[in-house]
Amino acid sequence: MSQVVRTTLSCTQCGTSFPAVVEQIIDVGRDPQAKQRFLSGRVNMIACPQCGHTFAVGTPLLYHDPAKKLLIIHVPMQLSIAAQERERVIGDLTRRVTDSVPPAQRGAYLLNPKQALTIPGMIDMILDADGITEEMREAQRAKMQVLNMFLQTRPDGWATLIEEQNDKIDEEFFQIVISTIQNAADTGRPEMAEALSGLYNFLLQNTTGGQAILQAMQAQEASFQQVAAELQAMGEDMTRDQFTDFVLNSRDDDHRLQAIVSLIRPAFDYGFFQALTARIDDAEGEEKEKLLVLRERLNLFTAAIDEQTQIVLQRATETLRLIINSQDIDAAIRPRLDQIDDTFLAVLQANIQQAEQAGDTATLERLQQVLDRVLAIIRDSAPPQIKLINEIMTQENDDAAYALIEARAPQFGPELLDLMDAVADDLEENDQAENAERLRDFADFAAEHIGDAPQFGPGSHHHPHDHDHDHAHSHDHGDEE
């Protein structure tokens, strides 16, 4: 549970006033993802729908972790709240949390929340409760200082800096860089995210720690490809016992286990773990110990996949909420095009279906408006080759599509054919075989008009009219059906 309040904010950069939602209670017992959002600095970072500028909103904030019996309150000093009003705010937030906890589970810690003067102080209290000592935090801060040194150094000086700091650039350092990239992207700082991504790639290639990560990634990719091929060979008729045996045969290879979980996560359901537990009960000695370790590893891998999925869904939901609440939908969408992906569209479609089922006409109209504008802006923002492919696929009939290809394909060259092939593959993977087949027909025809580019593979299909290269395509397409 993350309780929120609706308010009106003014952008600190352009001065635009707009409605916003601000979190005041973070209850990680009900919303585990809220903890990571808070620790990474994403809570109450609000983006202006007009100019895209992102800024932090100061508000009273209560953090609750029932598992650790932790209740922390922070009231920003800059709010200049009088002592009596401050006590009222603390009491109100505490009461709201206490009321949400079943009476049998209420502990004495709820009566006396810890107070943090600053957000960093609040974070320190949370990390202390997690067993992350001051020494560990100091080591992480030292790595952050190294990261800042790289950011303050021109790229032509990075090699020298690596020689001085190579021992500090380990797996944990790369995790810090990844988290910082994600935080920059989520808080509306694309330039920072891009700069950090460039640094990350440079360090991967030029440091001892980076080379170790690359080797692990290559090993993981090889396992992924091998497991995918083996699963495909086993087919859709694979029984649960066969799948369980397949997993057991991979138990000594974490790369394979991670690949299996990534590729076929739904198969690791209650029934699978029930079958695995039955085998553990029947085993003895060393075999039993190995199966227990396997179950623990699979629980960790599936939990990691589920957490990643939840984080992606949460981000998509937050992006949709921000766009819906914006006065100017287009202005809210354009700075966030990099966040408009398949997950976002799936969340949007799910909300549309929910509004339809609930008969909520106003919400349905707003959501449909968002969908229409998102699709329009994506089309407008697409590279010219993608725009042409979209135009080709939306022509009234095939002859009109052939005329469009003949007129415009030559200006793009062979890269258009590569894109058409890639789009056709995507359509096929998304169960749109008919559209994929149609696009490949168009690709073969485009290849004739682009020049000496190769035709599309042994499975290629050709325009049924089979025009000669020297014959202009001169039909009146508008009259043909």
N, C-alpha and C positions, 0 to 999 in steps of 0.2 A: 504494500500500500504506500503510495506516495501522494499525500493529500495536497491539493493545489488550491490557489485562489485566482480568480480572474481580475485583471486590473488593466489600466491604461498606462502605457509607457511612452516616453518621448525618446527618439533616437539621439544618442549622444553625438552623432556625426552630422546628420542632415536635419534633425529637429522634428521629423515626422512623428505624429502621435498615432498609436495603433493599439488595439486590444491584444493582450498577451496572457498566458497562463504561467504562474510562478509557483514552484513547489515550496512548501513550508514544512512538511513532515516526510521524512524518508524512513520507511519501515522495511528493513531488509529481510525481516521474517516473512513478509508477505510479497515482497518484490526484490528477490536476490540481485537482480541486475542493477538496482538502484545504487548498491554499494560501489560497484565499479564505475558507474557514471559519476558518482560524487568524488571518488578518489582521483579520477582522471580529469576533474575540473569541468565536467559537462553540465552539471546541474545549474539551472538558472542562468545559462548563457543564452541570451535571446538575440535572434537575428532580425534586423529591421527589414520589413517586407518591401520598403521603398528602395533603399540603397544597398541592402545586403550586409551592412556593417553589423558585427556581432559584439555584444557588450555584456558584462556581468551585472546582474541585478541584486542589490543588497536587500535582504529580507530576513526576518527572524526564521531560524531553521532548527528543526528538532530531528535528531538522528536516533533511531531505535533499532537495536539488535537484541531480540529476546533470547537468542541462543547464548549470548555472552552476557546477558543481563546488563546491557549497556544503554544508557539514555543520556544524550548530550544535547545541550541547548546552546545556540549561538545567536546573540542579538547584536548586529553590527553597531559599533560605536558611532558611525557616521549618521545613523538615523536620529541621533540626539533625542532618544526617548527618555522621558522623565522616569525617576525610580519607581513611582507608583504604577505608571503605565507599563513599565518593563515587567514588573511582577505580575501584572494582569495578563500580559502576553504569554509569559512563561507558564502561568497557571492554566491558561486556555489551551495552549498546545499540549501540555502534559495531560490535561483531562481528556483531550481528544484521543491521545494514544491509549491512555488507561481504559477508556470506554471501549476501545476496539479489542482489548485483550479479555478472553473469558475469565470470569472471577476466580476460577480455580487455578489459573496460571499467573495471576498477578503477584509480583514480588515486591519486596520493600524498596528495590532500586527505583521503582516507578514514582516513589514519593519524594525522591531527592535527586533530580537530574544533575549531572555534572555540567559545569558552565565553561565554555571555551570563549576566550576573548577574540580569537581570530579563526578563520577557516583553517590555516595551517596547524594551529593548535588543536583544532577539532580532529584533523586528519591524524595527528600524532597520537591522540587518545585512542582512535580506532585501530591504528597499527600496533600500539602497545597491547591492546586487547587481543590482537591476532598473534602475539608472541614475536613481533618484529621489533628487535631491540634498537636502541639508539645507535649502537655500533653498526648494525646492519643498515640503518637509515643513513648513517654517515657515509658508509661505503657507496650507497646508491647516489647520494649527493655528490660524491667525488666523481662518479661516472657522469653525472649530469654536467659537472664543470668541464669535463673533457669534451662532452658533446657541444657545449657552448663555445669551447675553444675552436672546434672545427667550424662552427657556424660563423664565427668572427674572423675566420681565415679564408683568404681567397683559395679557390680550388687548386691553383698552381702551387700552393704551400701545404696541401694536405699530405703529400708524401713525406715531407720532413716531419710533420706533426705525428704521423704514424710511427716513425722511427722512435720518437720520444715516448709515445703512449701505447705502443702495441700491446703491452702486457695487460692493459686495462680494457682492451677491446675484445671482450669475450661474449659468450652467449647472452648473458644478462645485459650487457651493453647494447647488443642488437635488439633485445626485447624492449629496452628503454626507447631506442630510436623508433621502433615500430609503434609503440604506444604514443609517442610524441607526434608522429605523422598522423595517426588516427585522430588524436585530440585536435590537431591543427585543422584537419579536414572537417571535423564535427563542429568546430567553433567558428567556422567561416573565415579561415585563413589559408586559402588555397595556395598562395605564393610560398608560405612557410612549408606547407605539406610537400610542394613540388621540390623545394630546395632540400628538404630532409630526405626525400626519396632519391635525389641525385647523390647525396652523401652516402646513403645506405648502400646503393649499388656500387659506389666506388670502394667503400670499406669491405664489401663482400669480396671484391676481386683482389684487393691489395693488402689484406691483413691475414695473419695466421688464424684468428678466430673466424674470419669470414670464409676462408678456404674450408675450414672444418664444417661450417654450416652448409656450404655449397655441396660438399661431398655427401653430407647427410641428406640434403634435398635430392640429389641425384639418385642416391640409394632408395629413397622413398618413392621417387617417380618410377624407377625401374620396378619396384615391388608393385606399385599401383598398376602399371601396364600389364605386368604378368598376372596379377590377381584378376584384373578385368577380363583378360583373355580366358582364364580358367573358368570364371563364373559364366561367361558367355558360352563356353563349350559345354558346361553342365546343363544349360538350358533352363527354361521356365518350369519344367516338370521335376526339378530337384526336390526331394523330400526333406523334411525337417531333420531326419536322422543323417541323411547325406550331407546336409549343410553343417550339422554339428560336427560330423567327422572332418569336414573340410576345415573348420575352424580349429579343431583339436590338432590337426596335422600342421598348423601354422603357429602353435602356441609358443615355440621357442624363438620366434622372429617378430619383434614388435613392429617392424616396418610392414610386414604382411598383415598383422592384426589391425593396424591402423588403416591400412588400405581397404581391408574387408569392411570395417565399420563405416568408413567414408562412403564406400560404393553401395552398401546395402544395409544402411542403418535400420530400416523398418523390420528387418529380419531378426534383430536383437530385441525381441519383445518378451513379454512375461513367459510365453510358452517356451522360448529358447532357454531362458535362464532356469526355468523349472526343469527342463530336460537335462541341462548341465548340472544342476544341483542333484538330480537323481543319479547321475554318473558319479558325482563326488561321493554320495552316500554309499555307493556300491564299491568304491575304490578303497585301497588300503595303502599304508606306508608312503613311499616316495611318490607313487602315482597320485595318491590323494592330495599330497602337498602341491604337486605340480598343477593339478586341476583347481585347487583353491587359489593359487597364484594367478592362473589364467582368468578365473572369474573376477578377481580383483582388478586385473588389467583391463578386462573388457568393460567393467563398470566405469573405470576411469576414462576410457576412450569414448564410450557412448555419452558419458556426462559432458565431456569436452565438446563433442559434436553438438549436443543439445544446447549447451551454453552459447556456442557460436551462433547457432540458428536463432536462439532467443535474442541475442544481441542484434543480429541483422534485422529481425522483425521489429524490435524495439526502435531501432533507428528509423526504419521505414515508417513506423507508426508516428513517431515524433515529427518527421518531415511532413507527413500528411496533415497532422494536426496543425502545424505551423501554417501550411498553405491554406487550409480551410479557414483558419481564423484571420487570414490577411484580408485587408480591404482591397488590395490590388493583387489578384491571383497571378497574373503574368509576372509582376515584379517579384513575387515570392518564388516562382518556379525557376526563373532564369538563372539566379546565382546558385541553384541547387541541382542543375541538370546532371551533375556527376552522381547525385544520390537517387536519381530516377532510374531504377533498374527493374528487373523482373520481380524482385521481392516487393518493391514499392507498388508496382501495378497490381500484384496479387492482393496486397493489403487493401488497396483502393477498391478493387473489384469485390472483395469480401465485405467491405463496408457498404458498398452499393447494394449488394444482395441483402444485407441485414436491414438496411433502411427500407428496401422494398417489402420485406417480410413484415416489418413493423408498421408499415403504412405511414412512415414519416416522410411526407411529401417534400417538406422544406429541406431536410437534410439530403434527401435523394437528389433534388435539383442541384444543390450546391456541389455534391460529390460528382454528379454527372458533368457539371460545368468544369470542375477540376480535371476530370478525365479528358474532356474534349480539348481543353487548353494545353494539357500536358502533351497529348498526341500531336497537336498542331505545332507546338514549339519544338518538339523533337524532330518533326518533319522539316521545319524551317532551319533547324540547327544542323541537320545532317550534311555530310560532305556531298558535293554535287553528284558523285557516282551513285551514292545511296538514294539520293532524291530521284535520279533517273530510273533506278530499279523500282522504286515505289510507284513512279508514274507509269512505268511499263506494266506493272502488275495490276494497276487499277484502271486500265483502259477498258472501254465498253466492250470491245471484242478483240480477238487476236490480231486481225488485220490492222486495226488501229495501233496495236502494240508494235507490230512489225514495221509500220510506217515510222513510228517514233524512234525505233532502234536504227533504222536506215538513215534517218535525218541526224541523229545526235550521237550515236555510239562512236563513230570514227574520231571524234574530238578527244575521247578519253584514252584510247589505246588499250593494250592487253590487260592493264590492271583492272579494267571494268569486268573482264571475263573472270579474273580471280575472285572478285567480290561477288559476282553472280553465283559462282560455284559455292562460295562460303555461305551465302544466304540460302541457297538451295539445301545445303547440308543442315543448316539450322532449322529450316522448315521441316525437313524430314525427321529430325530429332524431336520436333514438337508435334509429331503426328499430323503433319500437313503434307502427306505424300503427293497429293494431287497438285498442290501449288508448287511443290518442289519439281515435279515432272514438267509442269508448264514453264517454270523459270529455266530449266535446262534446255527446253526447246528454244526459248528465246536466246539463250546463251550461244547455242550452235549457230543461230541465224546472225547474231551479233558478231561472231567470230569471222563470218564471211565478209562482213563490211568493215571490220577493224583493220584487216590486212592479213599479214602472214602469221598471225597468232595461231596456236594449235587448237584443234577441235577438242571437245570435251570427252575424252576417254572412250573405252569400248562400249559403255552403256549409253552413249550419246543418242539423242533423238533429233531429227531434223525437221525443219519447217516443211509441212506437207506439200507446199507449192514447189519446193526445191528450185529456187531461182538460179539461173546461170549467173556467174560473176559479172558478165558484161551486160546483163539485162537489167535495166532500171525497174524498180518496183513501182509500177505506175497505176495500180488499181485504184478505183474510187472507194477507199476504205469506208467512208462514211455510209455507203449504201449496202455494203456486204454484211451479212449476218453469219 
